[in-house]
């Protein structure tokens, strides 16, 4: 199987781990304006001729010069019902069936609205993959500060003892019993974003038991 990286036009990662994910990726898709920092990264890494597999989006933040220079891999999708991150996600699912792991870099930072929106989309992707019977595909947003992913039911997460962990859900009818967290989530009502944030793993493994099939966002710092 293979890994793919989507690069958004937020803060380009500076730390070793997310940069390693990018270097090791089998496929790279840039959201239009993210092409510029990606090309700078490739040049600094000693690969000035390296190109992404696709440049995708509504092209509102990519210069005419770059669009022309990379016209053979530009995928212009003008519709505004989905953002460029989602366009790239769907492009990978359609064109690279060998990919089973998608890392999204540059999805956070700069604009808070984009950060919140991009993180919340992980829950939409998880529901979409589950409905399509493609649960084996892993999708996560990785930044210099955290790793975020969505879960759609009870699960056991290997996170490492002492790791900071936050859980969010848009479903205020959901209850999540937990094992391995310093502050149990059993009584949490998910009626605001902060309700299960800034927790800590007391064991290497954290278990989350959902009261019913639903969706939640997990962020590991």
Buried (B, 14 or more C-beta within 10 A) or exposed (E): EEBBBBBBBBBBBEEEEBBEBBBEBBBBBBBBBBBBBBBEBBEEEEEEEBBBBBBBBBBEBBEEEBBEEBEEBBBBBEEEEBBBBBBBBBBBBEBBEEBBBBBBBBBBBEEEEBBEBBBBBBBBBBBBBBEEEEEEBBBBBBBBEBBBBBBBBBEEBEBEEEBBBBBBBEBEEBBBBBBBBEEBBEEBEBEEBEBBEEBBBBBEEBBBBBEEEBBBBBBBE
